[in-house]
């Protein structure tokens, strides 16, 4: 599932894990389903259904098979499928911006669950360039035009591509290598957005952005990337390609990622913030998230 199951799947763990930094006030029933679903613009809609009970760091994945799932597009049923042994379904239907998408889930001995979202449109990246390169950072600028709407939410991610070399344990020479990727931390130069609490930075190295202060305007963001991760290193080459990904996301996914970023960095430490994990699954728990992505690339010498 392209829409970051590495983030979405945290939901079930966060709700019921023994960590004390994330809590949920809802009464969780053994008959409720936990649903992780993704609708990425232009891609097939996917979901996973698991059990809510006995989910811990060691026993996380408990799929529910045989769940009947109806997919509705703009109020009309377009597919009906059943989850397999891994509790997953990949529909033939692809998400299209502007469509209303509904999932209706039924399984004997479980409470019925449903969720409806509106698929967002792709917001194109207008500019992605390097600006300045100083001794310790590489500056980059990205811009896009925010549509005139009441609310829009974004997830920003920078990825570097490099050759990752295997080092011979005795000779220290490089052996076979693979083309690998690395998510890069970005430090915003636009102090205004930090002061307005408009960008959320967190240990997962993604940024979350809402359009409260630039609704209907051209948005320009300057970021610095540590030169260390771009330079040649003993066991890997220098990053030669940068990819910037602009994800136009719905509010449910934004709220979920915001909760994770605010609560999990300290792993249940004394300064963590107890918060209810958001869910948009009626009759169950989980997230039916939607996103539309645009990407841009920069080749580095």
Backbone as CSV, one residue per row, in Angstrom:
resi,resn,N_x,N_y,N_z,CA_x,CA_y,CA_z,C_x,C_y,C_z
1,UNK,0.839,-1.184,0.000,0.000,0.000,0.000,0.878,1.240,0.000
2,UNK,0.736,2.038,-0.991,1.618,3.182,-1.149,1.426,4.210,-0.038
3,UNK,0.199,4.354,0.437,-0.070,5.377,1.446,0.444,4.935,2.801
4,UNK,1.751,4.779,2.897,2.489,4.706,4.132,1.860,3.857,5.222
5,UNK,1.755,2.555,4.988,1.330,1.682,6.078,2.305,1.773,7.239
6,UNK,3.546,2.266,6.970,4.485,2.400,8.076,3.994,3.441,9.071
7,UNK,3.122,4.342,8.649,2.519,5.308,9.566,1.132,4.852,9.996
8,UNK,0.330,4.437,9.005,-1.054,4.092,9.303,-1.125,2.915,10.263
9,UNK,-0.286,1.925,10.069,-0.371,0.726,10.898,-0.033,1.004,12.355
10,UNK,0.580,2.158,12.620,0.849,2.536,14.007,-0.448,2.711,14.778
11,UNK,-1.537,3.030,14.056,-2.789,3.339,14.732,-3.220,2.233,15.677
12,UNK,-3.319,1.014,15.150,-3.787,-0.088,15.986,-2.852,-0.309,17.160
13,UNK,-1.571,-0.193,16.912,-0.595,-0.360,17.976,-0.727,0.750,19.002
14,UNK,-0.935,1.967,18.511,-1.013,3.102,19.419,-2.237,3.024,20.325
15,UNK,-3.333,2.485,19.779,-4.558,2.433,20.565,-4.411,1.518,21.775
16,UNK,-3.740,0.391,21.582,-3.803,-0.635,22.608,-2.454,-1.117,23.096
17,UNK,-1.389,-0.426,22.725,-0.077,-0.889,23.159,0.138,-0.591,24.626
18,UNK,1.182,-1.208,25.182,1.470,-0.987,26.581,2.203,0.343,26.791
19,UNK,2.591,1.032,25.706,3.161,2.364,25.861,2.110,3.286,26.451
20,UNK,2.523,4.210,27.308,1.535,5.055,27.966,1.472,6.448,27.372
21,UNK,2.174,6.684,26.246,2.158,8.030,25.693,0.985,8.257,24.756
22,UNK,0.357,7.199,24.256,-0.817,7.327,23.415,-1.970,6.582,24.066
23,UNK,-3.057,7.281,24.288,-4.214,6.624,24.889,-5.447,6.971,24.085
24,UNK,-6.454,6.152,24.213,-7.721,6.430,23.551,-8.821,6.261,24.593
25,UNK,-9.771,7.179,24.581,-10.789,7.161,25.626,-11.972,6.268,25.260
26,UNK,-12.055,5.860,23.997,-13.156,4.989,23.604,-13.048,3.631,24.298
27,UNK,-14.200,3.043,24.574,-14.214,1.680,25.080,-14.049,0.735,23.899
28,UNK,-12.974,-0.027,23.901,-12.685,-0.914,22.785,-13.324,-2.264,23.043
29,UNK,-14.106,-2.722,22.071,-14.793,-4.006,22.190,-14.074,-5.057,21.356
30,UNK,-14.094,-6.302,21.832,-13.499,-7.402,21.082,-14.214,-7.636,19.754
31,UNK,-15.433,-7.101,19.631,-16.194,-7.312,18.404,-15.998,-6.173,17.401
32,UNK,-15.158,-5.219,17.726,-14.886,-4.130,16.789,-13.722,-4.499,15.867
33,UNK,-13.791,-4.016,14.641,-12.722,-4.232,13.674,-11.815,-3.003,13.624
34,UNK,-10.522,-3.253,13.474,-9.563,-2.180,13.245,-9.237,-2.175,11.753
35,UNK,-9.479,-1.044,11.102,-9.365,-0.951,9.650,-8.290,0.065,9.277
36,UNK,-7.321,-0.371,8.481,-6.342,0.516,7.866,-6.621,0.515,6.371
37,UNK,-7.010,1.651,5.815,-7.364,1.699,4.397,-6.735,2.917,3.745
38,UNK,-6.416,2.782,2.455,-5.733,3.855,1.735,-6.332,4.032,0.350
39,UNK,-6.577,5.293,-0.004,-7.032,5.657,-1.344,-6.053,6.681,-1.899
40,UNK,-5.090,6.208,-2.693,-4.109,7.089,-3.315,-4.559,7.424,-4.721
41,UNK,-4.596,8.709,-5.047,-5.084,9.158,-6.338,-4.387,8.419,-7.484
42,UNK,-5.194,7.809,-8.366,-4.657,7.111,-9.511,-4.218,5.688,-9.231
43,UNK,-4.376,5.232,-7.984,-3.947,3.885,-7.626,-5.117,3.088,-7.051
44,UNK,-4.947,1.778,-7.008,-5.998,0.910,-6.497,-6.207,1.119,-4.998
45,UNK,-7.446,1.065,-4.577,-7.799,1.255,-3.176,-7.496,-0.034,-2.417
46,UNK,-6.884,0.107,-1.251,-6.473,-1.053,-0.455,-6.967,-0.922,0.979
47,UNK,-7.108,-2.058,1.645,-7.421,-2.016,3.065,-6.917,-3.267,3.751
48,UNK,-6.823,-3.167,5.066,-6.429,-4.286,5.925,-7.321,-4.244,7.150
49,UNK,-7.833,-5.401,7.567,-8.703,-5.494,8.741,-8.057,-6.431,9.746
50,UNK,-7.887,-5.945,10.976,-7.287,-6.761,12.032,-8.138,-6.689,13.293
51,UNK,-7.829,-7.562,14.242,-8.567,-7.606,15.505,-8.036,-6.544,16.470
52,UNK,-8.890,-6.015,17.322,-8.443,-4.963,18.239,-7.828,-5.485,19.525
53,UNK,-8.078,-6.738,19.892,-7.640,-7.221,21.201,-6.266,-7.869,21.124
54,UNK,-5.563,-7.836,22.230,-4.258,-8.470,22.386,-3.215,-7.923,21.426
55,UNK,-3.342,-6.658,21.042,-2.346,-6.049,20.162,-1.261,-5.426,21.027
56,UNK,-0.053,-5.952,20.916,1.084,-5.407,21.654,2.256,-5.287,20.703
57,UNK,3.391,-4.860,21.224,4.584,-4.737,20.396,4.961,-6.085,19.772
58,UNK,4.671,-7.200,20.464,5.090,-8.519,20.003,4.016,-9.259,19.216
59,UNK,2.748,-8.943,19.468,1.662,-9.656,18.800,0.769,-8.646,18.099
60,UNK,1.343,-7.984,17.114,0.623,-6.883,16.493,-0.392,-7.331,15.452
61,UNK,0.000,-8.184,14.537,-0.833,-8.465,13.382,-1.758,-9.651,13.639
62,UNK,-3.050,-9.380,13.771,-4.043,-10.441,13.943,-5.149,-10.197,12.924
63,UNK,-4.935,-10.619,11.682,-5.880,-10.299,10.604,-7.222,-10.981,10.780
64,UNK,-8.249,-10.375,10.207,-9.593,-10.961,10.182,-9.894,-11.332,8.736
65,UNK,-10.074,-12.599,8.483,-10.411,-13.062,7.138,-11.926,-13.144,6.977
66,UNK,-12.377,-13.185,5.749,-13.797,-13.372,5.465,-14.667,-12.170,5.741
67,UNK,-14.073,-10.980,5.856,-14.872,-9.770,6.045,-15.421,-9.333,4.686
68,UNK,-16.744,-9.170,4.604,-17.351,-8.660,3.369,-17.177,-7.146,3.338
69,UNK,-16.575,-6.657,2.271,-16.333,-5.221,2.152,-16.952,-4.710,0.854
70,UNK,-17.871,-3.789,0.985,-18.451,-3.112,-0.170,-17.730,-1.791,-0.381
71,UNK,-17.351,-1.528,-1.624,-16.755,-0.241,-1.986,-17.768,0.537,-2.796
72,UNK,-18.121,1.711,-2.300,-19.070,2.586,-2.990,-18.326,3.794,-3.548
73,UNK,-18.643,4.142,-4.776,-18.066,5.319,-5.424,-19.198,6.270,-5.776
74,UNK,-19.195,7.426,-5.142,-20.253,8.423,-5.330,-21.636,7.833,-5.071
75,UNK,-21.702,7.006,-4.009,-22.970,6.456,-3.556,-23.402,5.167,-4.215
76,UNK,-22.639,4.668,-5.192,-22.999,3.443,-5.911,-21.985,2.344,-5.618
77,UNK,-22.485,1.137,-5.299,-21.593,0.016,-5.048,-20.891,-0.374,-6.351
78,UNK,-19.550,-0.359,-6.338,-18.784,-0.712,-7.540,-18.043,-2.038,-7.376
79,UNK,-17.785,-2.469,-6.134,-17.126,-3.750,-5.896,-17.549,-4.294,-4.538
80,UNK,-17.641,-5.627,-4.462,-17.841,-6.315,-3.188,-16.820,-7.449,-3.120
81,UNK,-15.976,-7.408,-2.089,-14.922,-8.412,-1.964,-14.827,-8.882,-0.516
82,UNK,-14.040,-9.959,-0.314,-13.856,-10.528,1.017,-12.361,-10.552,1.352
83,UNK,-12.037,-10.245,2.595,-10.643,-10.274,3.009,-10.121,-11.704,3.015
84,UNK,-8.837,-11.858,2.646,-8.219,-13.168,2.640,-7.580,-13.494,3.975
85,UNK,-6.680,-14.452,3.966,-6.059,-14.925,5.209,-5.230,-13.845,5.895
86,UNK,-4.759,-12.874,5.141,-3.985,-11.772,5.720,-4.858,-10.563,6.056
87,UNK,-6.167,-10.724,5.881,-7.087,-9.639,6.222,-7.038,-8.481,5.258
88,UNK,-6.534,-8.687,4.056,-6.313,-7.585,3.121,-7.142,-7.728,1.853
89,UNK,-7.406,-6.569,1.232,-8.074,-6.505,-0.061,-7.401,-5.417,-0.886
90,UNK,-7.210,-5.688,-2.171,-6.767,-4.675,-3.125,-7.827,-4.612,-4.213
91,UNK,-8.620,-3.534,-4.194,-9.718,-3.406,-5.144,-9.188,-3.075,-6.536
92,UNK,-9.980,-3.380,-7.546,-9.631,-2.998,-8.915,-9.861,-1.508,-9.133
93,UNK,-10.785,-0.946,-8.375,-11.127,0.471,-8.520,-9.981,1.361,-8.073
94,UNK,-9.713,2.391,-8.858,-8.674,3.357,-8.521,-9.303,4.643,-7.989
95,UNK,-8.606,5.281,-7.066,-9.088,6.536,-6.494,-8.923,7.660,-7.511
96,UNK,-9.946,8.502,-7.613,-9.924,9.657,-8.513,-10.299,10.892,-7.707
97,UNK,-9.526,11.964,-7.886,-9.781,13.185,-7.134,-11.210,13.675,-7.277
98,UNK,-11.837,14.032,-6.160,-13.202,14.540,-6.149,-14.253,13.486,-5.883
99,UNK,-13.899,12.203,-6.021,-14.868,11.131,-5.787,-15.141,10.952,-4.298
100,UNK,-16.392,10.632,-3.976,-16.755,10.208,-2.626,-16.601,8.695,-2.573
101,UNK,-15.802,8.209,-1.615,-15.517,6.783,-1.498,-15.987,6.278,-0.138
102,UNK,-16.711,5.167,-0.150,-17.241,4.586,1.085,-16.847,3.122,1.179
103,UNK,-16.441,2.695,2.351,-16.193,1.297,2.650,-17.224,0.834,3.672
104,UNK,-17.896,-0.294,3.379,-18.852,-0.885,4.325,-18.413,-2.302,4.605
105,UNK,-18.146,-2.607,5.897,-17.562,-3.889,6.298,-18.516,-4.685,7.175
106,UNK,-18.716,-5.951,6.832,-19.617,-6.837,7.563,-18.921,-8.166,7.825
107,UNK,-19.088,-8.675,9.042,-18.543,-9.974,9.410,-19.325,-10.488,10.605
108,UNK,-19.746,-11.737,10.532,-20.495,-12.313,11.644,-19.667,-12.267,12.920
109,UNK,-20.322,-11.933,14.021,-19.721,-11.805,15.349,-18.913,-10.521,15.521
110,UNK,-18.908,-9.653,14.505,-18.264,-8.352,14.615,-19.277,-7.248,14.332
111,UNK,-19.056,-6.107,14.929,-19.909,-4.955,14.659,-19.674,-4.453,13.241
112,UNK,-20.745,-4.084,12.523,-20.547,-3.527,11.175,-19.787,-2.202,11.271
113,UNK,-18.969,-1.932,10.284,-18.165,-0.713,10.277,-18.230,-0.075,8.901
114,UNK,-18.077,1.241,8.864,-18.080,1.937,7.579,-17.303,3.236,7.694
115,UNK,-16.916,3.767,6.562,-16.198,5.042,6.532,-16.353,5.660,5.150
116,UNK,-16.482,6.980,5.118,-16.606,7.710,3.857,-15.595,8.843,3.820
117,UNK,-14.886,8.941,2.697,-13.916,10.021,2.514,-14.109,10.617,1.125
118,UNK,-13.547,11.795,0.924,-13.527,12.413,-0.397,-12.094,12.426,-0.883
119,UNK,-11.839,11.825,-2.037,-10.485,11.738,-2.565,-9.994,13.120,-2.997
120,UNK,-8.811,13.542,-2.543,-8.284,14.850,-2.913,-7.717,14.863,-4.329
121,UNK,-7.563,16.064,-4.876,-6.952,16.240,-6.185,-5.440,16.392,-6.035
122,UNK,-4.719,16.079,-7.099,-3.275,16.308,-7.117,-3.002,17.802,-7.150
123,UNK,-2.124,18.261,-6.260,-1.646,19.645,-6.271,-0.244,19.623,-6.877
124,UNK,-0.040,20.222,-8.046,1.265,20.112,-8.709,2.345,20.950,-8.030
125,UNK,3.563,20.421,-8.024,4.729,21.172,-7.558,5.125,22.154,-8.656
126,UNK,5.211,23.423,-8.322,5.555,24.430,-9.313,7.059,24.629,-9.436
127,UNK,7.784,24.474,-8.323,9.225,24.719,-8.317,9.895,23.775,-7.336
128,UNK,11.016,23.211,-7.753,11.874,22.444,-6.854,13.304,22.642,-7.331
129,UNK,14.042,23.484,-6.625,15.391,23.865,-7.026,16.305,23.898,-5.815
130,UNK,17.599,23.749,-6.070,18.586,24.048,-5.031,18.822,25.552,-5.039
131,UNK,19.105,26.113,-3.871,19.340,27.554,-3.757,20.802,27.818,-3.421
132,UNK,21.187,27.582,-2.187,22.571,27.819,-1.779,23.158,26.562,-1.183
133,UNK,24.463,26.404,-1.354,25.158,25.293,-0.701,26.251,25.887,0.167
134,UNK,26.066,25.734,1.478,27.036,26.251,2.426,27.851,25.090,2.978
135,UNK,28.709,25.367,3.910,29.631,24.340,4.399,28.921,23.161,5.038
136,UNK,27.776,23.405,5.662,27.128,22.315,6.393,25.719,21.992,5.916
137,UNK,25.185,22.759,4.969,23.816,22.507,4.512,23.695,22.732,3.006
138,UNK,22.678,22.111,2.447,22.248,22.384,1.084,20.867,22.992,1.157
139,UNK,20.707,24.168,0.573,19.407,24.821,0.577,18.568,24.391,-0.614
140,UNK,17.272,24.193,-0.388,16.330,23.845,-1.454,15.088,24.716,-1.320
141,UNK,14.448,24.969,-2.449,13.196,25.733,-2.443,12.137,24.943,-3.201
142,UNK,10.950,24.883,-2.611,9.820,24.214,-3.252,8.615,25.139,-3.168
143,UNK,7.790,25.118,-4.195,6.593,25.963,-4.171,5.438,25.230,-4.844
144,UNK,4.222,25.583,-4.427,3.016,25.067,-5.046,1.888,26.051,-4.781
145,UNK,0.834,25.970,-5.566,-0.309,26.874,-5.404,-1.417,26.154,-4.657
146,UNK,-1.822,26.742,-3.557,-2.889,26.162,-2.739,-4.242,26.609,-3.288
147,UNK,-5.145,25.671,-3.572,-6.452,26.061,-4.107,-7.283,26.806,-3.078
148,UNK,-8.204,27.623,-3.577,-9.076,28.401,-2.690,-10.160,27.484,-2.149
149,UNK,-9.939,26.965,-0.969,-10.902,26.107,-0.290,-10.839,26.430,1.199
150,UNK,-11.787,25.890,1.942,-11.805,26.166,3.377,-10.586,25.581,4.082
151,UNK,-10.251,24.327,3.754,-9.134,23.651,4.413,-8.414,22.741,3.427
152,UNK,-7.080,22.782,3.471,-6.271,21.828,2.734,-5.133,21.392,3.632
153,UNK,-4.715,20.135,3.472,-3.674,19.563,4.327,-2.640,18.867,3.455
154,UNK,-1.370,18.960,3.891,-0.274,18.438,3.077,0.722,17.671,3.939
155,UNK,1.349,16.702,3.294,2.474,15.982,3.879,3.650,16.158,2.919
156,UNK,4.791,16.615,3.440,5.964,16.890,2.618,7.068,15.900,2.962
157,UNK,7.726,15.392,1.933,8.782,14.409,2.187,9.901,14.577,1.160
158,UNK,11.143,14.526,1.651,12.323,14.589,0.794,13.066,13.259,0.892
159,UNK,13.403,12.704,-0.271,14.093,11.405,-0.316,15.367,11.558,-1.122
160,UNK,16.460,10.990,-0.623,17.721,10.980,-1.340,18.029,9.593,-1.877
161,UNK,18.629,9.528,-3.064,19.002,8.259,-3.696,20.527,8.163,-3.744
162,UNK,21.046,7.009,-3.313,22.493,6.799,-3.330,22.798,5.325,-3.585
163,UNK,24.050,5.074,-3.996,24.528,3.702,-4.066,24.981,3.286,-2.676
164,UNK,24.471,2.175,-2.195,24.859,1.656,-0.887,25.816,0.491,-1.112
165,UNK,27.041,0.642,-0.638,28.087,-0.354,-0.907,28.235,-1.343,0.240
166,UNK,28.528,-2.595,-0.108,28.918,-3.583,0.888,30.440,-3.523,1.025
167,UNK,30.910,-3.475,2.268,32.336,-3.390,2.527,32.883,-4.763,2.924
168,UNK,33.967,-5.180,2.277,34.589,-6.451,2.621,35.131,-6.376,4.043
169,UNK,34.791,-7.340,4.911,35.175,-7.245,6.335,36.681,-7.278,6.570
170,UNK,37.464,-7.808,5.637,38.916,-7.924,5.824,39.666,-6.841,5.058
171,UNK,39.387,-6.735,3.764,40.135,-5.771,2.938,39.594,-4.356,3.048
172,UNK,38.337,-4.224,3.444,37.748,-2.902,3.518,37.358,-2.330,2.167
173,UNK,37.495,-3.134,1.107,37.156,-2.661,-0.228,35.650,-2.786,-0.476
174,UNK,35.152,-1.928,-1.367,33.747,-1.981,-1.730,33.467,-3.194,-2.608
175,UNK,32.314,-3.810,-2.305,31.891,-4.945,-3.114,30.618,-4.560,-3.865
176,UNK,29.720,-5.507,-4.031,28.489,-5.222,-4.758,27.714,-4.097,-4.080
177,UNK,27.020,-3.331,-4.861,26.263,-2.205,-4.317,24.826,-2.245,-4.819
178,UNK,23.953,-1.570,-4.098,22.551,-1.472,-4.500,22.130,-0.009,-4.480
179,UNK,21.214,0.331,-5.345,20.654,1.686,-5.394,19.644,1.794,-4.261
180,UNK,19.888,2.688,-3.322,19.052,2.746,-2.123,18.511,4.149,-1.923
181,UNK,17.519,4.244,-1.048,16.902,5.534,-0.746,17.004,5.828,0.738
182,UNK,16.899,7.106,1.058,16.987,7.554,2.441,16.085,8.763,2.619
183,UNK,15.174,8.708,3.588,14.328,9.864,3.889,15.184,10.915,4.589
184,UNK,15.151,12.146,4.098,16.014,13.200,4.604,15.238,14.153,5.507
185,UNK,15.867,14.545,6.598,15.281,15.543,7.480,15.439,16.923,6.858
186,UNK,14.372,17.699,6.876,14.386,19.046,6.330,14.200,20.058,7.455
187,UNK,15.036,21.073,7.484,14.888,22.139,8.477,14.370,23.385,7.766
188,UNK,13.178,23.819,8.153,12.565,24.946,7.484,13.312,26.238,7.788
189,UNK,13.535,27.051,6.738,14.133,28.374,6.907,13.039,29.410,7.119
190,UNK,11.807,29.052,6.795,10.676,29.958,6.945,10.205,29.951,8.397
191,UNK,10.801,30.795,9.216,10.505,30.803,10.654,9.037,31.072,10.939
192,UNK,8.386,31.799,10.044,6.981,32.154,10.262,6.124,30.923,10.495
193,UNK,6.395,29.867,9.724,5.546,28.687,9.808,5.746,27.947,11.124
194,UNK,6.961,28.011,11.661,7.183,27.404,12.970,6.491,28.205,14.059
195,UNK,6.576,29.539,13.968,5.985,30.366,15.017,4.467,30.239,15.031
196,UNK,3.880,29.937,13.885,2.436,29.771,13.810,2.018,28.316,14.008
197,UNK,2.992,27.475,14.361,2.728,26.050,14.582,2.050,25.424,13.368
198,UNK,2.523,25.853,12.189,1.892,25.405,10.953,2.594,24.206,10.341
199,UNK,3.842,24.012,10.704,4.572,22.842,10.238,4.932,21.995,11.446
200,UNK,4.705,20.717,11.356,5.024,19.812,12.455,6.197,18.943,12.039
201,UNK,7.298,19.062,12.750,8.460,18.201,12.507,8.448,17.074,13.527
202,UNK,8.895,15.907,13.134,8.897,14.801,14.067,9.924,13.770,13.656
203,UNK,10.092,12.757,14.494,11.162,11.794,14.290,10.965,10.938,13.040
204,UNK,9.764,10.897,12.476,9.580,10.108,11.262,10.072,10.836,10.023
205,UNK,10.563,12.062,10.178,11.154,12.836,9.095,10.158,13.204,7.999
206,UNK,8.912,13.379,8.349,7.989,13.970,7.395,7.438,15.255,8.017
207,UNK,6.943,16.146,7.183,6.395,17.412,7.646,4.916,17.465,7.317
208,UNK,4.154,18.057,8.206,2.722,18.223,8.003,2.406,19.709,7.937
209,UNK,1.506,20.052,7.055,1.258,21.455,6.766,-0.226,21.675,6.521
210,UNK,-0.780,22.724,7.123,-2.134,23.137,6.775,-2.079,24.524,6.141
211,UNK,-3.173,24.926,5.509,-3.144,26.159,4.718,-3.789,27.353,5.425
212,UNK,-3.775,27.338,6.748,-4.462,28.404,7.480,-3.944,29.794,7.124
213,UNK,-2.639,29.919,6.868,-2.098,31.257,6.625,-1.711,31.493,5.162
214,UNK,-2.019,30.540,4.264,-1.733,30.796,2.855,-2.836,30.249,1.949
215,UNK,-4.052,30.169,2.449,-5.157,29.628,1.671,-5.345,30.419,0.370
216,UNK,-5.349,29.710,-0.749,-5.563,30.343,-2.037,-4.375,31.131,-2.550
217,UNK,-3.180,30.844,-2.031,-1.994,31.602,-2.434,-0.882,30.658,-2.879
218,UNK,0.135,31.245,-3.495,1.325,30.488,-3.849,2.158,30.295,-2.585
219,UNK,2.486,29.047,-2.266,3.244,28.741,-1.064,4.688,28.440,-1.442
220,UNK,5.626,29.107,-0.799,7.045,28.904,-1.039,7.702,28.464,0.261
221,UNK,8.420,27.350,0.216,9.092,26.834,1.398,10.572,26.652,1.100
222,UNK,11.419,27.250,1.939,12.864,27.062,1.854,13.291,26.128,2.978
223,UNK,14.059,25.105,2.623,14.517,24.142,3.620,16.012,23.923,3.470
224,UNK,16.650,23.560,4.567,18.060,23.184,4.576,18.170,21.687,4.837
225,UNK,19.054,21.049,4.114,19.329,19.626,4.292,20.775,19.483,4.721
226,UNK,21.019,18.667,5.739,22.377,18.472,6.228,23.293,17.969,5.121
227,UNK,24.425,18.655,4.949,25.384,18.243,3.923,25.992,16.879,4.240
228,UNK,25.974,16.489,5.507,26.568,15.210,5.905,25.912,14.041,5.182
229,UNK,24.580,14.065,5.093,23.894,12.939,4.470,24.059,12.951,2.956
230,UNK,24.500,14.083,2.391,24.670,14.179,0.951,26.074,13.787,0.502
231,UNK,27.027,13.817,1.439,28.422,13.610,1.077,28.794,12.128,1.053
232,UNK,29.910,11.850,0.393,30.444,10.489,0.326,30.765,9.983,1.722
233,UNK,30.389,8.732,2.005,30.669,8.117,3.290,31.351,6.768,3.052
234,UNK,32.094,6.263,4.029,32.901,5.052,3.818,32.126,3.853,3.282
235,UNK,30.938,3.632,3.777,30.196,2.435,3.384,29.076,2.727,2.392
236,UNK,29.068,3.929,1.837,28.016,4.282,0.884,28.475,5.471,0.051
237,UNK,27.897,5.650,-1.103,28.259,6.788,-1.938,27.519,8.042,-1.517
238,UNK,27.791,9.116,-2.228,27.077,10.367,-1.980,25.694,10.302,-2.613
239,UNK,24.751,11.031,-2.038,23.414,11.110,-2.628,23.509,11.862,-3.953
240,UNK,22.985,11.265,-5.012,23.085,11.826,-6.348,21.763,12.355,-6.894
241,UNK,20.669,12.023,-6.206,19.350,12.420,-6.698,18.449,12.736,-5.521
242,UNK,17.734,13.860,-5.609,16.759,14.241,-4.590,15.356,14.138,-5.171
243,UNK,14.457,13.567,-4.394,13.048,13.518,-4.786,12.220,14.233,-3.733
244,UNK,11.405,15.178,-4.169,10.484,15.855,-3.253,9.077,15.365,-3.564
245,UNK,8.360,14.977,-2.516,7.002,14.470,-2.689,6.027,15.362,-1.943
246,UNK,5.041,15.876,-2.675,3.993,16.707,-2.102,2.709,15.896,-2.085
247,UNK,2.265,15.538,-0.891,1.048,14.744,-0.729,-0.081,15.637,-0.251
248,UNK,-1.121,15.745,-1.059,-2.347,16.451,-0.670,-3.201,15.424,0.069
249,UNK,-3.394,15.606,1.369,-4.050,14.583,2.183,-5.352,15.106,2.769
250,UNK,-6.194,14.177,3.204,-7.452,14.591,3.828,-7.242,14.860,5.313
251,UNK,-8.247,15.449,5.938,-8.117,15.884,7.333,-7.938,14.699,8.277
252,UNK,-8.608,13.573,7.997,-8.498,12.414,8.885,-7.060,11.931,8.964
253,UNK,-6.395,11.850,7.835,-5.005,11.385,7.816,-4.084,12.423,8.449
254,UNK,-4.367,13.700,8.200,-3.590,14.785,8.815,-3.691,14.714,10.341
255,UNK,-4.913,14.558,10.853,-5.106,14.497,12.305,-4.401,13.281,12.894
256,UNK,-4.451,12.159,12.186,-3.789,10.964,12.678,-2.277,11.169,12.745
257,UNK,-1.680,11.658,11.656,-0.230,11.867,11.630,0.194,12.914,12.652
258,UNK,-0.637,13.939,12.839,-0.328,14.964,13.837,-0.273,14.363,15.233
259,UNK,-1.231,13.487,15.538,-1.260,12.847,16.851,-0.022,11.991,17.059
260,UNK,0.352,11.229,16.033,1.534,10.383,16.146,2.778,11.238,16.371
261,UNK,2.914,12.315,15.606,4.118,13.142,15.704,4.216,13.856,17.046
262,UNK,3.088,14.195,17.642,3.109,14.904,18.916,3.339,13.987,20.108
263,UNK,2.995,12.710,19.957,2.988,11.819,21.113,4.107,10.791,21.166
264,UNK,4.559,10.298,20.030,5.429,9.141,20.074,6.925,9.412,20.154
265,UNK,7.434,10.624,19.904,8.883,10.805,19.922,9.576,10.421,21.219
266,UNK,8.893,10.543,22.349,9.547,10.258,23.624,9.215,8.867,24.159
267,UNK,8.486,8.073,23.353,8.245,6.660,23.698,7.716,6.466,25.124
268,UNK,6.689,7.215,25.472,6.077,6.993,26.770,6.841,7.589,27.920
269,UNK,7.752,8.519,27.646,8.526,9.165,28.691,7.665,10.103,29.522
270,UNK,8.256,10.680,30.565,7.478,11.512,31.487,6.949,12.794,30.867
271,UNK,7.495,13.213,29.707,7.058,14.460,29.100,6.174,14.232,27.877
272,UNK,5.724,13.019,27.673,4.836,12.748,26.551,3.454,13.319,26.834
273,UNK,2.699,13.541,25.745,1.389,14.165,25.847,0.325,13.104,25.593
274,UNK,-0.478,12.782,26.602,-1.550,11.815,26.410,-2.590,12.409,25.464
275,UNK,-3.031,11.641,24.482,-3.971,12.150,23.494,-4.788,11.009,22.933
276,UNK,-6.009,11.322,22.538,-6.847,10.311,21.914,-6.452,10.177,20.452
277,UNK,-6.201,8.954,20.042,-5.862,8.697,18.652,-7.121,8.841,17.804
278,UNK,-7.106,9.662,16.764,-8.314,9.868,15.965,-8.646,8.655,15.114
279,UNK,-9.913,8.468,14.843,-10.380,7.382,13.991,-11.541,7.901,13.158
280,UNK,-11.646,7.480,11.915,-12.794,7.856,11.086,-13.547,6.621,10.591
281,UNK,-13.429,5.534,11.351,-14.159,4.299,11.050,-15.358,4.204,11.988
282,UNK,-16.553,4.403,11.480,-17.765,4.304,12.303,-18.047,2.841,12.623
283,UNK,-18.265,2.556,13.903,-18.514,1.190,14.339,-17.249,0.391,14.577
284,UNK,-16.097,0.961,14.264,-14.824,0.288,14.479,-13.747,1.293,14.816
285,UNK,-12.505,0.944,14.545,-11.368,1.813,14.807,-10.469,1.829,13.576
286,UNK,-9.708,2.883,13.428,-8.754,2.932,12.333,-8.864,4.181,11.501
287,UNK,-8.191,4.138,10.360,-8.138,5.285,9.460,-8.374,4.826,8.021
288,UNK,-9.323,5.477,7.350,-9.472,5.372,5.902,-8.903,6.678,5.368
289,UNK,-7.661,6.623,4.890,-6.926,7.826,4.530,-6.895,8.012,3.019
290,UNK,-6.789,9.273,2.604,-6.759,9.588,1.179,-5.634,10.568,0.905
291,UNK,-4.996,10.401,-0.245,-3.914,11.303,-0.622,-3.798,11.368,-2.138
292,UNK,-3.249,12.483,-2.608,-2.932,12.650,-4.029,-1.540,13.254,-4.089
293,UNK,-0.631,12.630,-4.852,0.784,12.987,-4.767,1.328,13.524,-6.083
294,UNK,2.263,14.468,-5.936,3.069,14.920,-7.066,4.524,14.875,-6.624
295,UNK,5.424,14.550,-7.546,6.837,14.450,-7.204,7.682,15.249,-8.177
296,UNK,8.848,15.701,-7.698,9.812,16.425,-8.520,11.210,15.961,-8.129
297,UNK,12.153,16.059,-9.064,13.496,15.519,-8.840,14.573,16.570,-9.144
298,UNK,15.703,16.436,-8.420,16.903,17.242,-8.678,18.094,16.294,-8.734
299,UNK,18.870,16.375,-9.833,20.106,15.593,-9.927,21.243,16.412,-9.331
300,UNK,22.059,15.760,-8.486,23.188,16.424,-7.844,24.487,15.946,-8.485
301,UNK,25.399,16.874,-8.697,26.720,16.524,-9.256,27.595,15.937,-8.170
